[in-house]
Amino acid sequence: MAAITEIAPNIYRISIFAQWANLQFNHFLIKDDEPLLFHTGLRRMHAEIREAVATLIPLSELRHISFSHFESDECGSLNEWLAASPKADVICSQVGGLVCVNDFIGREARTLADGETFATGKYRFRYCRTPHLPHGWDAGVLFEETQKTLLCSDLFHQLGDVEPITSDDIVGRSHQAMKEYQAGILADYVPYTPLTAQNLKKLADLKPKTLAVMHGSSFTGDCARALDDLNVALRETFGHRK
């Protein structure tokens, strides 16, 4: 069953642990005048996630659905969500809408440029374009400016069934996951390019207070430092090739 944790005021982490992947799949609902769901989840998990969301809001009240990049765990059940919540719009990058999302959903998504903002009521979100971080040319993240929560997708990816939120070292956990993946078929799942450090600095400069992590524990503490340290871990793991 999905576990629900409020990781910041009105921001709910809906988590399913998949033993087959040794991985948590986390989805985030922001309760506001116009509720927002970040990550739809895999199609096979839709029923569980839908039931969890329904304990927090009526599904008909969901107004926004968003995600980082076009990938099954990010938006695989998008059409199922649109059927359950027909008043919701789909928010994604301009590239994502053009190359994948509009065709997938059969209608126009609401596409945002880098730095563009929107409000859901008392909360205000900024879209941050991060191409190829963590992966995909359509990638981006949302930053909730009021409480300073960064919805950071696959960044800080951790393995195992870990606690919902921590102030401990998630960069170390994430670095270990990178090294384990490097030994298998998922090697090089995060490309390290000259833009990687620039994108991470852009996110660190926002000075988030909470990191809402898709796979693993969310984090509260010195998030800017964590983003700087993540750049070092990514560079050490993926940045040196012979």
Order of alpha helices (4+ residues) and beta strands (2+ residues): beta-beta-beta-beta-alpha-beta-alpha-alpha-beta-alpha-beta-beta-beta-beta-beta-beta-alpha-alpha-beta-beta-alpha
